[in-house]
Amino acid sequence: MKAYRNDAWLLMLPAAAVMAFVGVIPLVAVFNYALHDIFSLQDVHWVGVEWYEEIVTSSRFHGSLARSLLFSAVVLLVQVPLGVGLALLLRGTGRWAVGVLMLVALPLVVPWNMIGMMWLGLINPETGIAGQALVAAGIGFDWKFTALHTWILLVVMDTWHWIGLVVILAYAGLSGISPDYYRAAAIDGASRVAVFRFIELPKIAGPLGIVLLLRFVDSFMIYTEAFAINAGGPDMATHFLAIDLGEEIKGFSYGSAAARSMVYFLIVITVVWAFVRISGLSRQEDAA
Amino acid sequence: MRGVAVKLAVFGALAAFILLPLVQTFLLSFMSTLPRDGMVEGEWTLINYRNIMADPDLTGSIINSLIYVSLNVALCIGAGLPAAYALARNRFVGDRHFLFLLLAFRVTPPVVLSLPIFILFANVGLVNTPVGIALVHCLFNLPIAIWILESFISAVPKEFDETAFIDGHSLPSFMLRQLIPAIAPGIGVAAFFCFIFSWVEVVFARILTVTAGKPITMAINALFGFQTDIGLVMAMTVVSLLPGVGMIWFVRKHIARGFVMRA
């Protein structure tokens, strides 16, 4: 049972101050910019919600939104089953598990702007290992001009980058299951599917929720890696939401960029709110 | 036996998939990739690494990165530990809202806040310094530090605190002398994640370093030009991987349990 005492806020002050400075103040500033037309920081005009109207009614925004949603859906459908499957195989391999976890953690420590470059090097048909193999196998892989190939490259690269997160978190959930459950299931003659559904899934549901949230948000707002591969091309085929925003900031249209930022923030915050409600995070807090 | 064979095949394929881009990078970093006197292109050499050591911009960028990442870890642990303790032991007005706020800022894409953060930091003189980057990376690292530390502190029974207070420890003295040793693995894991996420972040690190204090990621970007020395780029990439690989080795025993928010 936790003690109810409001002076605990004193201990929260340093953290709250930092979050206010780097999070809350910039967010309020974005909200404010979004209501203005900003020619320069000295020349600012009130425009109300015009930027928002322009953005949410533009076909460009709808296109980017659809592409980002599709990308997130593909990424989740590929990475979550794959990662959970690997974690299930990893269970009970003893010392090997640590080695495999270290291996899949490797891509997580690569600086994000290097990832696109490493993969472009890998599939280079003249010097890359994978590129030469593809040429030898007679497969024409034209990531520069064929939209489907760019998408395949992005999904494979993103899976390479993030599969470790899924495996590590799913494995953490699985390793908390006592062997007694498995023995009881074996005595009852439970099928493999039943063991997964009634023993393993409930145990990894918590970590998996976090995986889903982090992977959704990060893939939905993918920027650095996608830009490095093809800068949104070919012909806008990989032009995601964050690339739109990056272009506006580079083009100095701050008011519009701020409104776009707010729209994205609202989408993200809605997803987080839904996640907290569905996962019952707040109810667990009450029970604790 | 069939089960073992399947596992070996699956993890072998996984290892190949994960290592392939890394091996390619590693190999290229030991090759001469530009026409040079007395060298054939593709010749095995250490020249790329020698070039890094000879270029003060490159060595300086490695030091810049190490400075702001260390500062960020110190900030996150320093501010995160008291907050995590408060959240683990007490309930108070707005505690759940604070946790929601942390989650919201953890998942807010940096590109959304990059513009006002640049203007705000420019106004208070935090552009082009490692301090600015260290501070802004708290946006996503402080929530992680607080979650991890909170779960480790919650695992310590409350009687542990009460005994210490009866023994005459004040709150700061209890935290320094009793709590920190008791949750040392948790601090290690939190530091690991803060280090990694700060090290790989690019968007903030780019906008906050206009003229000076360039981190290693931006130094690598700057190597691209009319005639890019790919070998040098790959050698810098290998160097940029070393601290992360070292950190993975350092926390290998905890890697499977550290990130679970409410296990």
Interface residues (C-beta under 8 A of the other chain):
Chain A: K2 A3 Y4 R5 N6 A8 W9 L11 M12 P14 A15 A16 A17 V18 M19 F21 V22 G23 I25 P26 L27 A29 V30 Y33 L41 L86 L89 T93 W96 A97 V98 V100 L101 M102 L103 V104 A105 L106 P107 L108 V109 V110 P111 W112 N113 M114 M117 M118 W119 G121 L122 T127 G128 I129 A130 W160 I168 L169 Y171 A172 G173 S175 G176 G206 P207 I210 L213 L214 V217 D218 M221 Y223 T224 A242 L245 G246 I249 Y254 A257 A258 S261 Y264 F265 V268 I269 V272 W273 V276 L281 S282 Q284 E285
Chain B: V6 K7 V10 F11 L14 A15 F17 I18 L19 L20 P21 L22 V23 Q24 T25 L28 L75 G78 A79 G80 P82 A83 Y85 A86 L87 R89 N90 R91 F92 V93 D95 R96 F98 L99 F100 L101 L102 L103 A104 F105 V107 T108 P109 V111 V112 L113 S114 L115 P116 I117 I119 L120 L135 V136 C138 L139 L142 I146 I196 W199 V200 E201 V202 V203 I216 T217 I220 N221 I230 V233 M234 T237 S240 L241 P243 G244 V245 M247 I248 W249 R252 K253 I255 A256 R257 G258 F259 V260 M261 R262 A263
